[in-house]
Amino acid sequence: MSLLVKNNARGQTMVKLPEGELEYVGFAAYRLALGESLPVSAGDKELCLVLLSGRVSIKGEAPQGSFDWDNIGDRRSVFEDKSPFAAYLPPGSQALVTALSDVQIGVCAAPGLAGGDLGPRLIEPASMKRSVRGKGANTRYVCDILPDTAPAHSLLVVEVRTPSGHSSSYPPHKHDTDDLPHQSFLEETYYHQINPPQGFVFQRVYTDDRSIDQAMAVENSDLVVVPKGYHPVSVPYGYESYYLNVMAGPKRVWQFHNDPQHSWLMDL
């Protein structure tokens, strides 16, 4: 099974994780032209809508009540040095996203708790923690959109910008074993964008026993599926990388384990 889901050059759906590919994580990215709408139904999932670029209005109903967020979004590209607007929708929600400009939006999904007390909420950029990880050619820039410190049932969402010539999700780490406090089990997807868009990055997904070992050339708007294993990213010179991570598992804790063969890099 290939872990690379290729993008669609045309149509509203840029890329979508095939149904049933992962047990906990769901993801799709959409493009909308000015005036177009995208209906969203949570069903038994909780959702995080991440406004990648453009301006939208989001209106709908949830078991906890109605919501109406008008004219949100001020980012023209994921490569702007700005945090995104996002929205949390609990299970049972129905929403309509209407584009007020050209728009790209990610819909992140994970199992939710029906009848829970978490209502719909707008997640504003100012509430998101931004940080720098790594050093030297391992430096990257992180924005926590829906971290494990924010209310949700199982969903975790984060975005990362990695400069030209740098590595990311590196040294290689994994979170595929339910062994807290040492490591948590979380499936993951990587939604990639590249600047300029004709570029590519490399991502490898591999396990200790090499039952999974795939190295992929990833292009703009491609999706990489990480059911388990290590998953580093390398960005060639001249191109900048963006990826949106969606994680979920049986416990909503992000605790990772570095590949012992490469853990010496932490001492540099």
PyMOL commands that set and color helices and strands:
alter all, ss='L'
color gray80, all
select helices_A, chain A and resi 125-127+136-138+260-267
alter helices_A, ss='H'
color red, helices_A
select strands_A, chain A and resi 4-5+13-16+26-32+37-41+45-62+65-75+86-89+94-99+103-111+121-123+129-133+140-146+156-162+167-168+173-174+176-179+183-185+187-195+200-206+213-219+223-226+233-234+240-248+257-258
alter strands_A, ss='S'
color yellow, strands_A
deselect
rebuild
show_as cartoon
